[in-house]
């Protein structure tokens, strides 16, 4: 029985991970990088149309006019109606902080307008028109590419090939 315990102890110690690591073959880890320069062919915009005033009816009328103006800018630019979405339409009391307390200053109306276009050339003209449109704020413009996933996969493959070349060169220098 005593021999069995001793043998079990020796086997457990011999198979421990620390001992296995001591016997592992030496290795070098490499990484590769690849950069792909691509011009965007999609613009994704988010506008915030917001208006505040003391009278709720004036807020509603002016806000509706401001939203219609933003949508007409998009129509004139040739943005398809199917590429435009309005969301987060809100009316409410406009609370602000003054003198360390919250005070109601009239009412507000807000609408988000999001759209997408493949006409990257429209960027400057749309930006200027929205900058001069009353109550319209450009909240976000994102640049993207319609073939982004394929391009990302190609860049990943190029990075792997770069890592492979680096490993082969290192192995040659080390005589492996």
Phi, psi and omega in degrees: 000320180295322179296321181297316179296317179297316180295319178296319179297317179295318179295318179296316179295320181292331182262007183293150181300326181294323178288323179294325180292328179294333182265359183290149178291144178297146181214158177235136178258134179236159174225159179230152177233152176214141179238132177240122178267123183225135174277134180294148175233011176223134172245131176244120184248149167227120178254148172241117177259121184219141178217142175232148176194170181284331184254129183296324180291322177292322177300313182297314182294313181293320179297316178300320178295318180295319178295316179299321178297315179297318179292327177290326175300317180293319179296317179296331179280353178087018177284124181296141180300330179290344179265004182246136177223134173254142182205175178053040178289124185220145167233148178180180177283140181264100180263133179227158176267127175220132177051048176065022175215162181269129184230139177278126176238078176076212187228164177225159171224142182215142174215135173264138177237120177244146177204164181227142177216146175265002178268084182296333179296342181282350188308304185296315183292320178295318180302314181295320180293318179291327179295329180265354179281132181293134175075005182254127176240136174276110183272332184195140168225121179246139178257136183214175177230140183293339181246035187300318184293316178297317179296320178295319179295321177296318179296321178297316177298318178298323178294320177295319177296322177296319178294320179297314178299318180297317180294318179297318178297318179293319180296321179297315180296322182277355179073032179255000000 
